[in-house]
Amino acid sequence: MNIVVLVSGRGSNLRAICDAIDAGTCDAVILGVVSDRSAAAALEFAKGRGIPTRVVSLRKGDDRDSWNESLAAEVADLGPDLIVLAGFMRVLGAPLLERFPGRIINVHPALLPSFPGHSAPQEALDRGVRISGCTVHIVDAGVDTGPILAQAAVPVLADDTADSLHRRIQIQEHRLLPQVIHQIAIGAITLDPLVVRTPVADSIRTLTVPDA
Ligand code: GRF
């Protein structure tokens, strides 16, 4: 399965996907990595592996509609079967969503539907939850609202900071995201465009609770 990975930052999830591909546990080919930030460390990593990279920047004052059109055009030009948001910090607009209905997935550092948005680990701490985790879900027009494909839980410890909790969650992200990509590649998870309209797709949801 041919994928394009969208990134904005460090790219540890991109690395995890590459590691799983190398290990033969993720049956995917990365056609390209696209970022909204030219300074994203993930881009350097991708270049180091010989993966084509593209940047579609959105600066203050830029027209958002044109940015959405450019992003969709760049991604579509690479011709992916699946688009993976791995730390891409922008909400996608209609041009990309309509070109790839139900074929865009995202990894989020919380057990959705709790704590969508940018500060999930901090919000989990603020609310005093005892268990958090990560979610891989199909992307729709909302903020982290699409149908859930898979989740992994981690304990929240008494002395956790947002950073320490996020690091523990990321260990599970790095396992779960390549696993879901592989399951889609081999047809164990079917991405039906209609699923995007369903709040929760029970048939494709899995819950993995690792040891504390
Ligand atoms: C991850 O925690 C992911 O859940 C969130 O952004 C973070 C990206 O991390 N959407 P990285 O760039 O893959 O290291």
Residues whose N, C-alpha, C, O or C-beta is under 5 A from the ligand:
A	BS01	GRF	G9 R10 G11 S12 N13 L14 A86 G87 V107 H108 P109
